[in-house]
């Protein structure tokens, strides 16, 4: 993720006014919560960066929250016996809500 960010001319900064997003796997970390409250920045999972690069645009952040209150947080699903269309739809739902 850091390599993708640097390739896109992003800079890694600690808490300051230059940051646009907080990238974290642990949304419940006290430091992440403090940064979110102080700077009012969106907190996203690293997958948001990867998928935004693949799509060529910044994706909506609300589907990439690392907070444990997400309905499908921590769920691992096996999608082996469903159609390709259903698998894509289920992947999108699991990603967005968890």
PDB file as gemmi writes it, atoms N, CA and C in Angstrom:
CRYST1    1.000    1.000    1.000  90.00  90.00  90.00 P 1                      
ATOM      1  N   UNK A   1       0.832  -1.187   0.000  1.00  0.00           N  
ATOM      2  CA  UNK A   1       0.000   0.000   0.000  1.00  0.00           C  
ATOM      3  C   UNK A   1       0.876   1.250   0.000  1.00  0.00           C  
ATOM      4  N   UNK A   2       1.943   1.228   0.786  1.00  0.00           N  
ATOM      5  CA  UNK A   2       2.829   2.395   0.837  1.00  0.00           C  
ATOM      6  C   UNK A   2       3.462   2.648  -0.525  1.00  0.00           C  
ATOM      7  N   UNK A   3       3.849   1.571  -1.238  1.00  0.00           N  
ATOM      8  CA  UNK A   3       4.427   1.733  -2.575  1.00  0.00           C  
ATOM      9  C   UNK A   3       3.413   2.344  -3.540  1.00  0.00           C  
ATOM     10  N   UNK A   4       2.145   1.907  -3.459  1.00  0.00           N  
ATOM     11  CA  UNK A   4       1.105   2.481  -4.318  1.00  0.00           C  
ATOM     12  C   UNK A   4       0.911   3.963  -4.018  1.00  0.00           C  
ATOM     13  N   UNK A   5       0.915   4.299  -2.746  1.00  0.00           N  
ATOM     14  CA  UNK A   5       0.745   5.700  -2.369  1.00  0.00           C  
ATOM     15  C   UNK A   5       1.897   6.554  -2.891  1.00  0.00           C  
ATOM     16  N   UNK A   6       3.129   6.067  -2.723  1.00  0.00           N  
ATOM     17  CA  UNK A   6       4.289   6.835  -3.180  1.00  0.00           C  
ATOM     18  C   UNK A   6       4.309   6.946  -4.700  1.00  0.00           C  
ATOM     19  N   UNK A   7       3.892   5.893  -5.402  1.00  0.00           N  
ATOM     20  CA  UNK A   7       3.838   5.937  -6.865  1.00  0.00           C  
ATOM     21  C   UNK A   7       2.827   6.977  -7.340  1.00  0.00           C  
ATOM     22  N   UNK A   8       1.802   7.204  -6.544  1.00  0.00           N  
ATOM     23  CA  UNK A   8       0.794   8.210  -6.866  1.00  0.00           C  
ATOM     24  C   UNK A   8       1.116   9.576  -6.287  1.00  0.00           C  
ATOM     25  N   UNK A   9       2.347   9.764  -5.841  1.00  0.00           N  
ATOM     26  CA  UNK A   9       2.845  11.028  -5.291  1.00  0.00           C  
ATOM     27  C   UNK A   9       2.241  11.372  -3.929  1.00  0.00           C  
ATOM     28  N   UNK A  10       1.683  10.389  -3.240  1.00  0.00           N  
ATOM     29  CA  UNK A  10       1.193  10.632  -1.880  1.00  0.00           C  
ATOM     30  C   UNK A  10       2.376  10.631  -0.933  1.00  0.00           C  
ATOM     31  N   UNK A  11       2.201  11.286   0.178  1.00  0.00           N  
ATOM     32  CA  UNK A  11       3.254  11.334   1.183  1.00  0.00           C  
ATOM     33  C   UNK A  11       2.722  10.767   2.483  1.00  0.00           C  
ATOM     34  N   UNK A  12       3.595  10.053   3.188  1.00  0.00           N  
ATOM     35  CA  UNK A  12       3.238   9.530   4.500  1.00  0.00           C  
ATOM     36  C   UNK A  12       3.535  10.620   5.523  1.00  0.00           C  
ATOM     37  N   UNK A  13       2.505  11.027   6.241  1.00  0.00           N  
ATOM     38  CA  UNK A  13       2.684  12.057   7.266  1.00  0.00           C  
ATOM     39  C   UNK A  13       2.046  11.586   8.557  1.00  0.00           C  
ATOM     40  N   UNK A  14       2.578  12.088   9.666  1.00  0.00           N  
ATOM     41  CA  UNK A  14       1.880  11.811  10.909  1.00  0.00           C  
ATOM     42  C   UNK A  14       0.784  12.860  11.040  1.00  0.00           C  
ATOM     43  N   UNK A  15       0.196  12.898  12.194  1.00  0.00           N  
ATOM     44  CA  UNK A  15      -0.957  13.783  12.377  1.00  0.00           C  
ATOM     45  C   UNK A  15      -0.586  15.225  12.064  1.00  0.00           C  
ATOM     46  N   UNK A  16      -1.097  15.749  10.975  1.00  0.00           N  
ATOM     47  CA  UNK A  16      -0.971  17.178  10.705  1.00  0.00           C  
ATOM     48  C   UNK A  16      -2.009  17.591   9.677  1.00  0.00           C  
ATOM     49  N   UNK A  17      -2.038  18.860   9.376  1.00  0.00           N  
ATOM     50  CA  UNK A  17      -3.076  19.407   8.504  1.00  0.00           C  
ATOM     51  C   UNK A  17      -2.920  18.977   7.049  1.00  0.00           C  
ATOM     52  N   UNK A  18      -1.789  18.382   6.674  1.00  0.00           N  
ATOM     53  CA  UNK A  18      -1.589  17.963   5.287  1.00  0.00           C  
ATOM     54  C   UNK A  18      -2.252  16.627   4.968  1.00  0.00           C  
ATOM     55  N   UNK A  19      -2.571  15.847   5.975  1.00  0.00           N  
ATOM     56  CA  UNK A  19      -3.152  14.518   5.746  1.00  0.00           C  
ATOM     57  C   UNK A  19      -4.577  14.650   5.215  1.00  0.00           C  
ATOM     58  N   UNK A  20      -4.947  13.760   4.299  1.00  0.00           N  
ATOM     59  CA  UNK A  20      -6.316  13.762   3.768  1.00  0.00           C  
ATOM     60  C   UNK A  20      -7.105  12.548   4.235  1.00  0.00           C  
ATOM     61  N   UNK A  21      -6.419  11.468   4.588  1.00  0.00           N  
ATOM     62  CA  UNK A  21      -7.058  10.238   5.045  1.00  0.00           C  
ATOM     63  C   UNK A  21      -6.171   9.577   6.098  1.00  0.00           C  
ATOM     64  N   UNK A  22      -6.792   8.797   6.943  1.00  0.00           N  
ATOM     65  CA  UNK A  22      -6.057   7.956   7.881  1.00  0.00           C  
ATOM     66  C   UNK A  22      -6.224   6.528   7.396  1.00  0.00           C  
ATOM     67  N   UNK A  23      -5.122   5.838   7.162  1.00  0.00           N  
ATOM     68  CA  UNK A  23      -5.166   4.463   6.665  1.00  0.00           C  
ATOM     69  C   UNK A  23      -4.751   3.550   7.804  1.00  0.00           C  
ATOM     70  N   UNK A  24      -5.660   2.648   8.178  1.00  0.00           N  
ATOM     71  CA  UNK A  24      -5.395   1.784   9.327  1.00  0.00           C  
ATOM     72  C   UNK A  24      -6.215   0.508   9.229  1.00  0.00           C  
ATOM     73  N   UNK A  25      -5.631  -0.593   9.665  1.00  0.00           N  
ATOM     74  CA  UNK A  25      -6.371  -1.855   9.780  1.00  0.00           C  
ATOM     75  C   UNK A  25      -7.169  -1.889  11.074  1.00  0.00           C  
ATOM     76  N   UNK A  26      -6.761  -1.071  12.043  1.00  0.00           N  
ATOM     77  CA  UNK A  26      -7.375  -1.095  13.371  1.00  0.00           C  
ATOM     78  C   UNK A  26      -8.067   0.230  13.652  1.00  0.00           C  
ATOM     79  N   UNK A  27      -9.336   0.315  13.300  1.00  0.00           N  
ATOM     80  CA  UNK A  27     -10.101   1.538  13.519  1.00  0.00           C  
ATOM     81  C   UNK A  27     -10.411   1.802  14.973  1.00  0.00           C  
ATOM     82  N   UNK A  28     -10.245   0.800  15.826  1.00  0.00           N  
ATOM     83  CA  UNK A  28     -10.530   0.957  17.247  1.00  0.00           C  
ATOM     84  C   UNK A  28      -9.297   1.379  18.047  1.00  0.00           C  
ATOM     85  N   UNK A  29      -8.174   1.572  17.382  1.00  0.00           N  
ATOM     86  CA  UNK A  29      -6.946   2.012  18.037  1.00  0.00           C  
ATOM     87  C   UNK A  29      -7.148   3.425  18.588  1.00  0.00           C  
ATOM     88  N   UNK A  30      -6.789   3.677  19.847  1.00  0.00           N  
ATOM     89  CA  UNK A  30      -6.978   5.012  20.436  1.00  0.00           C  
ATOM     90  C   UNK A  30      -6.291   6.133  19.653  1.00  0.00           C  
ATOM     91  N   UNK A  31      -5.119   5.866  19.079  1.00  0.00           N  
ATOM     92  CA  UNK A  31      -4.424   6.894  18.300  1.00  0.00           C  
ATOM     93  C   UNK A  31      -5.205   7.246  17.038  1.00  0.00           C  
ATOM     94  N   UNK A  32      -5.811   6.240  16.412  1.00  0.00           N  
ATOM     95  CA  UNK A  32      -6.619   6.480  15.215  1.00  0.00           C  
ATOM     96  C   UNK A  32      -7.842   7.312  15.588  1.00  0.00           C  
ATOM     97  N   UNK A  33      -8.491   6.952  16.685  1.00  0.00           N  
ATOM     98  CA  UNK A  33      -9.654   7.707  17.141  1.00  0.00           C  
ATOM     99  C   UNK A  33      -9.312   9.152  17.458  1.00  0.00           C  
ATOM    100  N   UNK A  34      -8.163   9.355  18.083  1.00  0.00           N  
ATOM    101  CA  UNK A  34      -7.717  10.714  18.412  1.00  0.00           C  
ATOM    102  C   UNK A  34      -7.478  11.531  17.147  1.00  0.00           C  
ATOM    103  N   UNK A  35      -6.794  10.932  16.170  1.00  0.00           N  
ATOM    104  CA  UNK A  35      -6.523  11.636  14.916  1.00  0.00           C  
ATOM    105  C   UNK A  35      -7.824  11.952  14.183  1.00  0.00           C  
ATOM    106  N   UNK A  36      -8.765  11.016  14.210  1.00  0.00           N  
ATOM    107  CA  UNK A  36     -10.056  11.224  13.546  1.00  0.00           C  
ATOM    108  C   UNK A  36     -10.791  12.401  14.188  1.00  0.00           C  
ATOM    109  N   UNK A  37     -10.795  12.443  15.511  1.00  0.00           N  
ATOM    110  CA  UNK A  37     -11.502  13.512  16.221  1.00  0.00           C  
ATOM    111  C   UNK A  37     -10.821  14.867  16.049  1.00  0.00           C  
ATOM    112  N   UNK A  38      -9.503  14.896  16.153  1.00  0.00           N  
ATOM    113  CA  UNK A  38      -8.773  16.162  16.080  1.00  0.00           C  
ATOM    114  C   UNK A  38      -8.796  16.734  14.667  1.00  0.00           C  
ATOM    115  N   UNK A  39      -8.538  15.897  13.667  1.00  0.00           N  
ATOM    116  CA  UNK A  39      -8.411  16.382  12.293  1.00  0.00           C  
ATOM    117  C   UNK A  39      -9.656  16.145  11.447  1.00  0.00           C  
ATOM    118  N   UNK A  40     -10.641  15.430  11.976  1.00  0.00           N  
ATOM    119  CA  UNK A  40     -11.887  15.142  11.260  1.00  0.00           C  
ATOM    120  C   UNK A  40     -11.613  14.534   9.879  1.00  0.00           C  
ATOM    121  N   UNK A  41     -10.742  13.520   9.868  1.00  0.00           N  
ATOM    122  CA  UNK A  41     -10.368  12.852   8.623  1.00  0.00           C  
ATOM    123  C   UNK A  41     -11.045  11.493   8.527  1.00  0.00           C  
ATOM    124  N   UNK A  42     -11.349  11.045   7.307  1.00  0.00           N  
ATOM    125  CA  UNK A  42     -11.904   9.697   7.158  1.00  0.00           C  
ATOM    126  C   UNK A  42     -10.842   8.638   7.453  1.00  0.00           C  
ATOM    127  N   UNK A  43     -11.256   7.569   8.111  1.00  0.00           N  
ATOM    128  CA  UNK A  43     -10.370   6.442   8.406  1.00  0.00           C  
ATOM    129  C   UNK A  43     -10.758   5.309   7.470  1.00  0.00           C  
ATOM    130  N   UNK A  44      -9.789   4.793   6.721  1.00  0.00           N  
ATOM    131  CA  UNK A  44     -10.059   3.740   5.745  1.00  0.00           C  
ATOM    132  C   UNK A  44      -9.070   2.591   5.905  1.00  0.00           C  
ATOM    133  N   UNK A  45      -9.483   1.418   5.423  1.00  0.00           N  
ATOM    134  CA  UNK A  45      -8.599   0.252   5.396  1.00  0.00           C  
ATOM    135  C   UNK A  45      -7.634   0.387   4.218  1.00  0.00           C  
ATOM    136  N   UNK A  46      -6.498  -0.301   4.273  1.00  0.00           N  
ATOM    137  CA  UNK A  46      -5.565  -0.281   3.147  1.00  0.00           C  
ATOM    138  C   UNK A  46      -6.206  -0.741   1.831  1.00  0.00           C  
ATOM    139  N   UNK A  47      -7.216  -1.589   1.900  1.00  0.00           N  
ATOM    140  CA  UNK A  47      -7.880  -2.046   0.669  1.00  0.00           C  
ATOM    141  C   UNK A  47      -8.507  -0.880  -0.091  1.00  0.00           C  
ATOM    142  N   UNK A  48      -8.872   0.200   0.598  1.00  0.00           N  
ATOM    143  CA  UNK A  48      -9.417   1.387  -0.071  1.00  0.00           C  
ATOM    144  C   UNK A  48      -8.381   1.969  -1.026  1.00  0.00           C  
ATOM    145  N   UNK A  49      -7.129   2.005  -0.593  1.00  0.00           N  
ATOM    146  CA  UNK A  49      -6.050   2.533  -1.432  1.00  0.00           C  
ATOM    147  C   UNK A  49      -5.881   1.650  -2.664  1.00  0.00           C  
ATOM    148  N   UNK A  50      -5.788   0.350  -2.448  1.00  0.00           N  
ATOM    149  CA  UNK A  50      -5.560  -0.597  -3.546  1.00  0.00           C  
ATOM    150  C   UNK A  50      -6.687  -0.530  -4.569  1.00  0.00           C  
ATOM    151  N   UNK A  51      -7.930  -0.574  -4.104  1.00  0.00           N  
ATOM    152  CA  UNK A  51      -9.067  -0.559  -5.026  1.00  0.00           C  
ATOM    153  C   UNK A  51      -9.246   0.809  -5.682  1.00  0.00           C  
ATOM    154  N   UNK A  52      -8.914   1.885  -4.992  1.00  0.00           N  
ATOM    155  CA  UNK A  52      -8.978   3.213  -5.608  1.00  0.00           C  
ATOM    156  C   UNK A  52      -7.976   3.321  -6.752  1.00  0.00           C  
ATOM    157  N   UNK A  53      -6.778   2.768  -6.544  1.00  0.00           N  
ATOM    158  CA  UNK A  53      -5.767   2.770  -7.609  1.00  0.00           C  
ATOM    159  C   UNK A  53      -6.259   1.944  -8.794  1.00  0.00           C  
ATOM    160  N   UNK A  54      -6.822   0.764  -8.523  1.00  0.00           N  
ATOM    161  CA  UNK A  54      -7.321  -0.090  -9.601  1.00  0.00           C  
ATOM    162  C   UNK A  54      -8.446   0.584 -10.380  1.00  0.00           C  
ATOM    163  N   UNK A  55      -9.279   1.365  -9.695  1.00  0.00           N  
ATOM    164  CA  UNK A  55     -10.403   2.043 -10.351  1.00  0.00           C  
ATOM    165  C   UNK A  55      -9.998   3.374 -10.978  1.00  0.00           C  
ATOM    166  N   UNK A  56      -8.832   3.868 -10.623  1.00  0.00           N  
ATOM    167  CA  UNK A  56      -8.375   5.137 -11.175  1.00  0.00           C  
ATOM    168  C   UNK A  56      -9.086   6.347 -10.589  1.00  0.00           C  
ATOM    169  N   UNK A  57      -9.716   6.182  -9.441  1.00  0.00           N  
ATOM    170  CA  UNK A  57     -10.435   7.277  -8.784  1.00  0.00           C  
ATOM    171  C   UNK A  57     -10.553   6.971  -7.299  1.00  0.00           C  
ATOM    172  N   UNK A  58     -10.740   8.019  -6.510  1.00  0.00           N  
ATOM    173  CA  UNK A  58     -10.952   7.806  -5.080  1.00  0.00           C  
ATOM    174  C   UNK A  58     -12.345   7.219  -4.867  1.00  0.00           C  
ATOM    175  N   UNK A  59     -12.397   6.062  -4.252  1.00  0.00           N  
ATOM    176  CA  UNK A  59     -13.674   5.416  -3.972  1.00  0.00           C  
ATOM    177  C   UNK A  59     -14.314   6.049  -2.737  1.00  0.00           C  
ATOM    178  N   UNK A  60     -15.638   5.876  -2.566  1.00  0.00           N  
ATOM    179  CA  UNK A  60     -16.276   6.382  -1.344  1.00  0.00           C  
ATOM    180  C   UNK A  60     -15.636   5.727  -0.122  1.00  0.00           C  
ATOM    181  N   UNK A  61     -15.397   6.506   0.904  1.00  0.00           N  
ATOM    182  CA  UNK A  61     -14.697   5.988   2.076  1.00  0.00           C  
ATOM    183  C   UNK A  61     -15.600   5.203   3.017  1.00  0.00           C  
ATOM    184  N   UNK A  62     -16.902   5.453   2.989  1.00  0.00           N  
ATOM    185  CA  UNK A  62     -17.772   4.815   3.981  1.00  0.00           C  
ATOM    186  C   UNK A  62     -17.837   3.299   3.848  1.00  0.00           C  
ATOM    187  N   UNK A  63     -17.470   2.752   2.739  1.00  0.00           N  
ATOM    188  CA  UNK A  63     -17.458   1.305   2.578  1.00  0.00           C  
ATOM    189  C   UNK A  63     -16.155   0.648   2.990  1.00  0.00           C  
ATOM    190  N   UNK A  64     -15.209   1.423   3.482  1.00  0.00           N  
ATOM    191  CA  UNK A  64     -13.892   0.887   3.811  1.00  0.00           C  
ATOM    192  C   UNK A  64     -13.472   1.228   5.233  1.00  0.00           C  
ATOM    193  N   UNK A  65     -14.436   1.304   6.118  1.00  0.00           N  
ATOM    194  CA  UNK A  65     -14.144   1.619   7.512  1.00  0.00           C  
ATOM    195  C   UNK A  65     -13.523   0.413   8.205  1.00  0.00           C  
ATOM    196  N   UNK A  66     -12.433   0.614   8.945  1.00  0.00           N  
ATOM    197  CA  UNK A  66     -11.810  -0.501   9.669  1.00  0.00           C  
ATOM    198  C   UNK A  66     -12.419  -0.729  11.058  1.00  0.00           C  
ATOM    199  N   UNK A  67     -13.470  -0.015  11.380  1.00  0.00           N  
ATOM    200  CA  UNK A  67     -14.043  -0.118  12.721  1.00  0.00           C  
ATOM    201  C   UNK A  67     -14.793  -1.430  12.905  1.00  0.00           C  
ATOM    202  N   UNK A  68     -14.717  -1.973  14.098  1.00  0.00           N  
ATOM    203  CA  UNK A  68     -15.319  -3.281  14.385  1.00  0.00           C  
ATOM    204  C   UNK A  68     -16.838  -3.243  14.438  1.00  0.00           C  
ATOM    205  N   UNK A  69     -17.453  -2.077  14.300  1.00  0.00           N  
ATOM    206  CA  UNK A  69     -18.914  -1.999  14.319  1.00  0.00           C  
ATOM    207  C   UNK A  69     -19.524  -2.331  12.955  1.00  0.00           C  
ATOM    208  N   UNK A  70     -18.707  -2.535  11.935  1.00  0.00           N  
ATOM    209  CA  UNK A  70     -19.215  -2.920  10.619  1.00  0.00           C  
ATOM    210  C   UNK A  70     -19.912  -4.280  10.722  1.00  0.00           C  
ATOM    211  N   UNK A  71     -21.035  -4.449  10.050  1.00  0.00           N  
ATOM    212  CA  UNK A  71     -21.857  -5.654  10.199  1.00  0.00           C  
ATOM    213  C   UNK A  71     -21.113  -6.942   9.825  1.00  0.00           C  
ATOM    214  N   UNK A  72     -20.254  -6.899   8.821  1.00  0.00           N  
ATOM    215  CA  UNK A  72     -19.525  -8.101   8.410  1.00  0.00           C  
ATOM    216  C   UNK A  72     -18.063  -8.065   8.850  1.00  0.00           C  
ATOM    217  N   UNK A  73     -17.744  -7.259   9.852  1.00  0.00           N  
ATOM    218  CA  UNK A  73     -16.372  -7.142  10.340  1.00  0.00           C  
ATOM    219  C   UNK A  73     -15.866  -8.506  10.816  1.00  0.00           C  
ATOM    220  N   UNK A  74     -14.699  -8.913  10.322  1.00  0.00           N  
ATOM    221  CA  UNK A  74     -14.086 -10.165  10.761  1.00  0.00           C  
ATOM    222  C   UNK A  74     -14.665 -11.418  10.130  1.00  0.00           C  
ATOM    223  N   UNK A  75     -15.592 -11.272   9.199  1.00  0.00           N  
ATOM    224  CA  UNK A  75     -16.221 -12.426   8.560  1.00  0.00           C  
ATOM    225  C   UNK A  75     -15.349 -12.911   7.401  1.00  0.00           C  
ATOM    226  N   UNK A  76     -15.140 -14.214   7.340  1.00  0.00           N  
ATOM    227  CA  UNK A  76     -14.483 -14.839   6.202  1.00  0.00           C  
ATOM    228  C   UNK A  76     -15.527 -15.704   5.518  1.00  0.00           C  
ATOM    229  N   UNK A  77     -15.752 -15.464   4.241  1.00  0.00           N  
ATOM    230  CA  UNK A  77     -16.798 -16.184   3.515  1.00  0.00           C  
ATOM    231  C   UNK A  77     -16.182 -17.027   2.404  1.00  0.00           C  
ATOM    232  N   UNK A  78     -16.726 -18.214   2.214  1.00  0.00           N  
ATOM    233  CA  UNK A  78     -16.327 -19.087   1.112  1.00  0.00           C  
ATOM    234  C   UNK A  78     -17.418 -19.001   0.052  1.00  0.00           C  
ATOM    235  N   UNK A  79     -17.074 -18.471  -1.095  1.00  0.00           N  
ATOM    236  CA  UNK A  79     -18.057 -18.240  -2.152  1.00  0.00           C  
ATOM    237  C   UNK A  79     -17.840 -19.196  -3.320  1.00  0.00           C  
ATOM    238  N   UNK A  80     -17.588 -20.453  -3.026  1.00  0.00           N  
ATOM    239  CA  UNK A  80     -17.184 -21.394  -4.068  1.00  0.00           C  
ATOM    240  C   UNK A  80     -18.335 -22.006  -4.857  1.00  0.00           C  
ATOM    241  N   UNK A  81     -19.534 -22.035  -4.311  1.00  0.00           N  
ATOM    242  CA  UNK A  81     -20.617 -22.709  -5.025  1.00  0.00           C  
ATOM    243  C   UNK A  81     -21.749 -21.751  -5.372  1.00  0.00           C  
ATOM    244  N   UNK A  82     -21.375 -20.564  -5.824  1.00  0.00           N  
ATOM    245  CA  UNK A  82     -22.357 -19.585  -6.280  1.00  0.00           C  
ATOM    246  C   UNK A  82     -21.938 -19.101  -7.665  1.00  0.00           C  
ATOM    247  N   UNK A  83     -22.893 -18.564  -8.390  1.00  0.00           N  
ATOM    248  CA  UNK A  83     -22.594 -18.099  -9.744  1.00  0.00           C  
ATOM    249  C   UNK A  83     -21.619 -16.918  -9.702  1.00  0.00           C  
ATOM    250  N   UNK A  84     -21.024 -16.637 -10.821  1.00  0.00           N  
ATOM    251  CA  UNK A  84     -20.060 -15.544 -10.918  1.00  0.00           C  
ATOM    252  C   UNK A  84     -20.709 -14.206 -10.564  1.00  0.00           C  
ATOM    253  N   UNK A  85     -21.927 -13.979 -11.062  1.00  0.00           N  
ATOM    254  CA  UNK A  85     -22.628 -12.728 -10.755  1.00  0.00           C  
ATOM    255  C   UNK A  85     -22.926 -12.611  -9.268  1.00  0.00           C  
ATOM    256  N   UNK A  86     -23.408 -13.710  -8.669  1.00  0.00           N  
ATOM    257  CA  UNK A  86     -23.700 -13.700  -7.233  1.00  0.00           C  
ATOM    258  C   UNK A  86     -22.419 -13.523  -6.420  1.00  0.00           C  
ATOM    259  N   UNK A  87     -21.342 -14.152  -6.865  1.00  0.00           N  
ATOM    260  CA  UNK A  87     -20.065 -14.033  -6.166  1.00  0.00           C  
ATOM    261  C   UNK A  87     -19.594 -12.576  -6.174  1.00  0.00           C  
ATOM    262  N   UNK A  88     -19.741 -11.913  -7.310  1.00  0.00           N  
ATOM    263  CA  UNK A  88     -19.344 -10.503  -7.397  1.00  0.00           C  
ATOM    264  C   UNK A  88     -20.196  -9.631  -6.482  1.00  0.00           C  
ATOM    265  N   UNK A  89     -21.495  -9.891  -6.471  1.00  0.00           N  
ATOM    266  CA  UNK A  89     -22.395  -9.112  -5.614  1.00  0.00           C  
ATOM    267  C   UNK A  89     -22.091  -9.353  -4.138  1.00  0.00           C  
ATOM    268  N   UNK A  90     -21.872 -10.611  -3.772  1.00  0.00           N  
ATOM    269  CA  UNK A  90     -21.554 -10.931  -2.378  1.00  0.00           C  
ATOM    270  C   UNK A  90     -20.215 -10.335  -1.965  1.00  0.00           C  
ATOM    271  N   UNK A  91     -19.230 -10.397  -2.846  1.00  0.00           N  
ATOM    272  CA  UNK A  91     -17.927  -9.796  -2.551  1.00  0.00           C  
ATOM    273  C   UNK A  91     -18.092  -8.303  -2.285  1.00  0.00           C  
ATOM    274  N   UNK A  92     -18.871  -7.624  -3.127  1.00  0.00           N  
ATOM    275  CA  UNK A  92     -19.076  -6.186  -2.950  1.00  0.00           C  
ATOM    276  C   UNK A  92     -19.749  -5.884  -1.614  1.00  0.00           C  
ATOM    277  N   UNK A  93     -20.765  -6.651  -1.257  1.00  0.00           N  
ATOM    278  CA  UNK A  93     -21.465  -6.433   0.013  1.00  0.00           C  
ATOM    279  C   UNK A  93     -20.561  -6.706   1.210  1.00  0.00           C  
ATOM    280  N   UNK A  94     -19.816  -7.804   1.156  1.00  0.00           N  
ATOM    281  CA  UNK A  94     -18.919  -8.139   2.262  1.00  0.00           C  
ATOM    282  C   UNK A  94     -17.804  -7.104   2.411  1.00  0.00           C  
ATOM    283  N   UNK A  95     -17.298  -6.619   1.292  1.00  0.00           N  
ATOM    284  CA  UNK A  95     -16.247  -5.606   1.327  1.00  0.00           C  
ATOM    285  C   UNK A  95     -16.783  -4.282   1.863  1.00  0.00           C  
ATOM    286  N   UNK A  96     -17.941  -3.875   1.371  1.00  0.00           N  
ATOM    287  CA  UNK A  96     -18.501  -2.578   1.750  1.00  0.00           C  
ATOM    288  C   UNK A  96     -18.937  -2.539   3.211  1.00  0.00           C  
ATOM    289  N   UNK A  97     -19.512  -3.636   3.694  1.00  0.00           N  
ATOM    290  CA  UNK A  97     -20.053  -3.652   5.052  1.00  0.00           C  
ATOM    291  C   UNK A  97     -19.177  -4.406   6.043  1.00  0.00           C  
ATOM    292  N   UNK A  98     -17.936  -4.622   5.715  1.00  0.00           N  
ATOM    293  CA  UNK A  98     -17.123  -5.338   6.672  1.00  0.00           C  
ATOM    294  C   UNK A  98     -15.671  -5.232   6.417  1.00  0.00           C  
TER     295      UNK A  98                                                      
END                                                                             
